[in-house]
């Protein structure tokens, strides 16, 4: 193996490492965005789907003594 071949292989390895790091960064950004949207979707202040279907459900308690 000559010097030129070694230099080219090292350059390709450096490029592939940079591409892999960049792709990982984009994946992490996407995952963070999805996690934020999931957290916003689970906000307790918004009405639940069940309360939209049954609006009186959970508004009163029936007790017998």
PyMOL commands that set and color helices and strands:
alter all, ss='L'
color gray80, all
select helices_A, chain A and resi 3-41+49-53
alter helices_A, ss='H'
color red, helices_A
deselect
rebuild
show_as cartoon
